[in-house]
Amino acid sequence: MRLYPTEHFVQEYEQLSQQLQKKTDKAMRFLLQNLRHSSLKAKKYDEKRGIWQARVNRNYRFYFLIKGNTYILLEVKLHPK
């Protein structure tokens, strides 16, 4: 599998603190290793559009699509509670 960050994802990522960027990078490594990695808690977010959600930390999530052997990274943002 490989990662393909959209322009929107990159813009949001660049606005994160350095600490959150490092945590996001770590989550991406876990995603590449195993979609079902326990710390990601990955799940379908929008079944109709095929969007997945996974954890960066307690407060942040990233959203992505799976197309063939590619994770298309859509956004990374504060998780509404």
Summary of the structure (lengths in Angstrom):
residues: 81
radius of gyration: 11.5
end to end distance: 30.7
largest distance: 33.6
contacts: 209
relative contact order: 0.24
helix: 31%
strand: 37%
